[in-house]
Amino acid sequence: MSSDDTLSQIRGLNAAYLVLIQQLLLRDRSGEMQRLRLPVHIADVIAALTPAQIEKLASVPQMLCSFSFRDTLVLALLAERSEIKARV
């Protein structure tokens, strides 16, 4: 995969992430802020973004979302659990 392909995928992921977060915040602001661990000032900015601003922000060459699992045991247990469900 070329670096152009990678950057294109990152832009697509960023755009989808921002749109999803914005929709979630508009639906249930306080609940989603807590679930996503977003401070009020960040939630305010994301909720107010226009489509053009989302597109511009999504085009940065880094992923805007981050991996939230910090505990390898929890991650391993969740991965194992999903493998068990897939077999059933």
C-alpha positions, 0 to 999 in steps of 0.5 A, a space after each residue: 500500500 502506498 503512502 498516498 493510499 494510507 493518507 487517503 484511508 486516514 482522511 476517510 476514517 477521520 471524516 467518518 469518525 468526526 461525523 459519527 461523533 457529531 451525530 452522537 453528541 447531537 443525539 445525547 450530548 451528556 451521555 456521549 461526552 461521558 462515554 467518549 471521555 470528551 471535555 465540554 470544550 471539545 464537544 462544543 467544537 465538534 458539535 458545531 462543525 460544518 461539513 466543510 470544517 469536518 472535511 478540512 479537519 479530516 484531511 490532516 495526515 494523522 488519525 484523530 481517533 485513538 485506541 482506548 484500550 490501555 489494559 492488555 488483559 481486557 483487550 485480550 479477553 474481549 478479543 477472545 470473547 468475540 472469537 467464541 461468538 464467531 464460532 457459534 
